[in-house]
Amino acid sequence: MQINGHAAIVTGGASGLGAATAALLAREGAKVTLFDLNEEGGQATAAAIGATFRAVNITDDAQVADAVLAAEQQNGKARILVNCAGIAPPAKTVGREGQPHALDLFRRVIDINLIGTFNALSKVAARLADADPVGEERGVIINTASVAAFDGQIGQAAYAASKAGVAGMTLPIARDLSPLGIRVLTIAPGIFMTPMLAGLPPAAQDSLGRQAPFPARLGRPEEYAQLVESIIRNPMLNGETIRLDGAIRMAPK
């Protein structure tokens, strides 16, 4: 599917992988709407790339439904959805003082990373169901997992579980939506230069980057966006989780 002229929604579009993806889609001629809770960052990113920003909590059923409809009324049905919203707070199953992992924190990570992703994709897919096909398809949905889905490290029980859920639902949802001509894929990034890592000292960033066999550096958000573009343009890509990680396999810590 081509990008030019189509409406696109990017969740978590205020920064990091989402902002880079939104910028690429806008450059390629898409009519982009950003969903994020970061109003300051979202407004700034939208203004810089000629997109629209909407403050949206992706875990809220009604908010997402309303925001998808509002974006559709402005730009037409979103043929492209890229889900980048997520959080990654570390916590061990049993802490240093012998306390169990806070259940509310575990639930919050699952709620945002997994349920929020499904909430957005199901709402967009439902709106696309009766759209006129573009060639042989109606649209494409791209989710974000992580290599932690497969190589979860110490302190990543909640994060790894949430991202494994995203990877695990990719194929069944692709099968669900195949009669509608909607493709569904997931990208599992390795260690990328996101706002969280940008705050680390350069030596720490270099140390993390060297864990990847090649290229031995942190991934760049623009490289994630490049894969999004390739997925959109190639109609035979469907139902797969693609690692984007420089061949890294994460050690326990």
N, C-alpha and C positions, 0 to 999 in steps of 0.2 A: 504494500500500500504506500502511496506517496504521502508526503507530509504537508506539502503546500496547500493552503486553503482549508484544511480541516481544523476542527476545534479539538483542543487537547486540555486535559486537566492533569496537574502535577501536585500530588500531596507532599507535604514537607518541602514545598518549593521555595521557602524563604532563604535557604542556605544550603551549603554542601552539595551532595549529589543531586538533590532536587533543583536547586538553583541552576546548576550547570546544565541539567537536562532541559529545564524550561528555556534557558538562553539558546541552546541549540535548536530546539523546536521552533522558537520564535524566529531565529535567523533563517530557518528553512521555510518560513511562511505559514506556520500554524498560528491559529488564534488561541492563545494560551491563557488559562486561568490557574492561578496558584491557590491552593488550600493550605493554610498553616495557622497555628495559634500565635506565632510571632508577628504581631501586626507591624511593628517598626521595620523589621527585616523584610517582611513580605511586601509591604508598600514600596520600599526602596528597590527591591529586586524587580517588582512589576514595572515600576517607573523606568528603570534602566533598560529593560528589554521590550517595552511596549506591550506588556501583558496586563491582566486584571488580577487583583488580589481579593480573596474572600477569607475572612477570619472563620475558621471551621475547626471544631473538635471532631476528629474522624471517628471517635468512639460513640458519638451522639447520633442516634438513628435519624431523628427529625432534622437536625442541623445538616447532615450530609445530604439527605433527600432534597431539602430546600436549596442548598448550595448547588447541587447538580442541576436542578431545574432552572435556577437563576442563571447559571453559566450557559445552559442550553438556550434560554431566551435571548441571551446576548450574542452568542457565537454560533448557535446551532448545536446539534447533538455531538457530544464528544466522541470522536472516532478513536481517540488515543487517551489512555489513562496510564500514568506512571505513578506508582505508589512508592514514595520515598520516606514518608513520615515514620519515625520510630525513636525509641530511647534505648539506652544500654547501661543502666546503673548496675555496678558490680555488687555482689553479695554472696558470701559462702552459705552453703546449706546449714552449717553450724558455725557460728561466729567465734571469734577469739575468746570471748567470755562464756562460751557454751550456750549462747542463745540461738534458737532456731531462726532460719531465714524468715523475715517478716512476710507474712502471707499477703498483706495488702500490697507490698511492693511487687511480689511475684505476680499477683493478679493484675496490677497496673501495667506491667510490662507485656503480659499476654493480651490485655485489653487493647493497648495501643498498637503493638506490633503485629498481632495476628487478627484480632477481632476488628480493629480499625481498618486493616487492609481489606478484609472480607467485606466490611460494611461499604467501603467506597466502591469496590469492584462490582458488588452485586447491584448497587444502585445505578451505576453507569451501564452495566450490562442490560438491566431491565429497560432503561431508556433507549438502548440501541436495538432492542429486539425487533422493533417494527420499522427500523430505518431502511431506506433503500440501500441495497448493496453497492459498494464501490468496487467494480470489477467482480471478483469472486468472494469478497469478504465485506463484513460490516465494520470491523474495527479490531483493535489490538489492545490488550491489557498487560502491563508489565509490572510485576511486583518486585520488591527488594527483600531478599533473605540475607544471608551472610555465610562465610565459611564456618562460622561458629555453629551453624546448623549441623555440620558434620564433624568439626574439630573443636568443639566447645572447650574453653579453658577453665581453669579454677576461677570460681566466682562468677561464672556465666550460666548458671543453671537456668535462670529465668529467661535470659536473652537467647540462649541456645534453644531452649524449648519453643520460644515464640517463633524463631526463625526456621526451626525444623518444621513447625506447623505450616509456615508459609510455603516452604518447599514441598511439603507433603500434600498440600491441597492443590498444587499447580496442575497436575495431570487430571485428577477427577473434575476440576472446574473446566479445564480445556475440553474434556469429553462432554461435560454438561452443555457447554456453549457452542460446540462444533456444529450442531444443526442450525444455529443462528449465524454461522460465519464469523464468529468472534474468536480470535486467537488469545491464548493466555500463556505467558511465560514468566519466569523468575530469574533475576540476576542475583548471584551470591558473591558479593565483593569480598576481597581480602582486606588488607589494611590500607585504607585510603586516607588522604589528607582531608579530613572533615573539620568543622569548627572545634570539635572536642580535641583532636590531635594537634591542631594549629597552636593551641596554648602551651604545648610541651616545649621544653628547650630544644634547640636544633640537634644537640647530641642525642637526645632521647628519640627524636624523630628519625635520625639516621640509623640508630640501633634497631628500631622497629622495622624500618625499610629493608635493612640487610637480611632480615629473616626470609625474604622472598628469594628463591634461586635466581630468577631473571624476569624482568629487570629488578635488581636489588635496590629497591626504593619504595616509598609509599606510592600507592596508586593516586592518580589525579582525577578529580571529579569529571573533568572533560573526557577522560577515557571511559568512564561509566556512561556518559551521555553518548559517546560514539557507538557503544554497543546497543543502547536504546535505538539509535537511528538504524543500525543494521537489522535489528529485530523487526522494526516497523516495515522496512523495505523488502524483507525476504518472506514471502508468504508460506514457505515450507517450514519455517521455524514455528513450532507449536508444542505446548505441553511439556516443555523442558525447563530444568533449572540449570543455568549456565554459570560455572565458576569463573570469576574474573579476578585472578589472584596472583599472577606471576609464578604459578606452580607451588605456592606456599602450602604447607601443611602445619597447622598450629601445634606447638608444643603445649604441655599442660599449663605452663605459665611463662 
